Amino acid sequence: ISELRQDLSKGSVLALIGTDLTLEEVTAIREALTGLTKSVRFASFGTQGVGGTAEDGPADKILKMKSKTSNLNGVERLGIASLSGVASADLVLVFRGGRAELPRFESKKVWGIGVFLEKDRSGLHVVLPGLAFTEKDGTVVNHQGVEQKIKRAVLPRGDCKSIGELLMLLVNQKSREASL
């Protein structure tokens, strides 16, 4: 957390938001990072070839959509546009729930926050493990625009923290540093 805090003050920051996160997670990310650095910009990523709801649609006749992530509609409603091109900044923060397809990176440093398989970790400086979809509560907006509440089905293993908990640690460290 201390290293991330230092990295946030060293230039341009791109926060990539996976469209597999809940509305609550996306809102917390936006609020925390906007308060921590003025040089942050936000973009979303999810399924290759589906940048927004206008590009989504039925993939077959059994209600399967082209987008393979749960909250494309919700992230778009929050005003976060899809990443176009390659992710590039002094620091890239990748927030992911586990299903969003990772974009290409051209950055000095890339942090992964959330759920990453071993094959997804190449090119990431650090991964702060997060909670899987089944380990958290939240809200997603489906392809029809209907808000759906999800409830945790299983308890997280080990020391994984929710994105909200990680952000609280980051914000609280700023408060401690300011008071010294």
C-alpha positions in Angstrom: 0.0 0.0 0.0 2.9 2.4 0.8 4.5 1.7 -2.6 1.2 2.2 -4.4 0.7 5.5 -2.5 4.1 6.7 -3.7 3.5 5.6 -7.3 0.2 7.6 -7.4 2.2 10.8 -7.0 4.7 10.2 -9.8 2.9 11.3 -12.9 -0.1 10.3 -15.0 -2.4 7.6 -13.8 -4.8 5.4 -15.8 -7.3 3.4 -13.8 -8.7 0.6 -15.9 -12.0 -0.7 -14.6 -13.1 -4.2 -15.5 -16.7 -4.4 -16.5 -16.9 -7.5 -14.3 -16.9 -5.4 -11.1 -20.0 -4.3 -9.1 -21.4 -0.7 -9.2 -20.3 -0.3 -5.6 -16.7 -1.2 -6.5 -16.5 1.1 -9.5 -18.0 4.0 -7.5 -15.5 3.4 -4.6 -12.5 3.3 -7.1 -13.6 6.5 -8.8 -14.1 8.4 -5.5 -10.9 7.1 -3.8 -8.6 7.7 -6.8 -10.1 11.1 -7.6 -9.3 12.2 -3.9 -5.8 10.8 -4.0 -4.5 12.2 -7.3 -5.5 14.9 -9.7 -3.8 13.2 -12.7 -6.1 10.1 -12.9 -8.2 9.2 -15.9 -10.6 6.3 -16.1 -11.4 3.8 -18.8 -13.2 0.4 -18.8 -12.3 -2.9 -20.4 -14.1 -6.2 -20.7 -14.7 -8.3 -23.7 -12.5 -7.8 -26.8 -14.6 -6.2 -29.6 -17.4 -5.0 -27.2 -16.5 -1.5 -26.0 -20.0 -0.4 -25.0 -23.6 -1.5 -24.9 -24.1 -0.2 -28.4 -21.6 -2.9 -29.6 -23.2 -5.7 -27.5 -26.0 -7.9 -28.7 -27.2 -11.5 -28.8 -24.4 -13.9 -29.6 -26.9 -16.7 -30.1 -30.6 -17.5 -29.7 -30.3 -18.6 -26.0 -29.9 -15.2 -24.5 -26.1 -15.2 -24.5 -24.6 -11.9 -25.2 -21.4 -10.9 -26.9 -20.1 -9.3 -23.7 -18.8 -11.9 -21.3 -18.8 -9.6 -18.3 -21.6 -8.9 -15.9 -21.7 -5.1 -15.6 -20.9 -3.5 -19.0 -24.1 -1.6 -18.8 -23.5 -0.4 -15.2 -20.0 0.8 -15.8 -21.2 2.7 -18.9 -24.0 4.3 -16.9 -21.4 5.6 -14.4 -19.8 7.5 -17.2 -16.7 5.4 -17.7 -16.0 4.9 -21.4 -14.2 1.9 -22.9 -10.5 2.0 -23.4 -9.6 2.6 -27.0 -6.1 1.4 -28.0 -3.3 0.5 -25.7 -3.3 1.3 -22.0 -0.5 3.9 -21.6 0.4 6.1 -18.6 3.2 6.5 -16.1 1.1 4.2 -13.8 -1.7 1.9 -14.8 -4.0 0.4 -12.2 -6.0 -2.5 -13.4 -9.1 -3.3 -11.3 -10.6 -6.7 -12.3 -13.1 -9.2 -11.0 -11.6 -12.1 -12.9 -13.5 -12.3 -16.3 -12.6 -9.1 -18.1 -10.1 -9.7 -20.8 -6.9 -7.7 -20.1 -5.9 -5.1 -22.6 -2.3 -4.5 -23.8 -0.1 -2.3 -21.6 2.6 0.2 -22.4 3.5 1.7 -19.0 6.4 2.0 -16.6 4.4 0.3 -13.9 1.2 -1.7 -13.9 -0.6 -2.7 -10.7 -3.3 -5.4 -10.7 -6.0 -5.2 -8.1 -8.6 -7.9 -7.9 -8.7 -11.4 -9.4 -5.9 -12.5 -11.8 -5.0 -16.0 -12.9 -1.4 -16.9 -13.1 -1.4 -16.5 -16.9 -2.8 -12.9 -16.5 0.0 -11.7 -14.2 2.8 -11.3 -16.7 3.6 -7.7 -17.2 2.1 -6.7 -13.8 4.4 -5.1 -11.3 2.3 -6.2 -8.3 -1.0 -7.9 -7.8 -3.1 -7.1 -4.8 -5.6 -10.1 -4.6 -9.3 -9.3 -4.4 -12.5 -11.1 -4.0 -14.1 -13.3 -6.6 -17.7 -12.7 -7.7 -19.1 -15.4 -5.4 -17.2 -13.8 -2.4 -18.9 -10.4 -2.4 -22.1 -8.5 -2.3 -23.0 -5.8 -4.9 -25.1 -4.6 -7.8 -24.7 -5.2 -11.5 -26.8 -3.8 -14.4 -27.6 -6.5 -16.9 -27.7 -6.2 -20.7 -31.4 -5.1 -20.5 -30.6 -2.3 -18.0 -32.1 -4.1 -15.0 -30.2 -3.7 -11.7 -29.5 -7.0 -10.1 -28.3 -7.4 -6.5 -25.8 -10.2 -5.8 -25.1 -11.7 -2.4 -21.9 -13.4 -1.2 -22.2 -17.2 -1.6 -18.9 -18.2 0.0 -16.4 -16.7 2.4 -13.0 -15.5 1.0 -9.9 -17.6 1.6 -6.7 -16.4 3.0 -5.9 -12.7 3.2 -7.8 -11.5 0.1 -9.4 -8.1 0.7 -12.3 -6.5 -1.1 -11.4 -3.6 -3.4 -13.2 -1.3 -0.9 -10.9 -2.5 1.9 -7.8 -2.0 -0.2 -8.9 1.5 -1.1 -9.6 2.3 2.6 -6.1 1.3 3.5 -4.8 3.5 0.8 -6.9 6.5 1.7 -6.2 6.0 5.4 -2.5 5.9 4.8 -2.8 9.4 3.2 -4.6 10.6 6.3 -1.9 9.2 8.6 0.9 10.8 6.5 -0.9 14.2 6.5 -1.1 14.2 10.3 2.6 13.5 10.8 
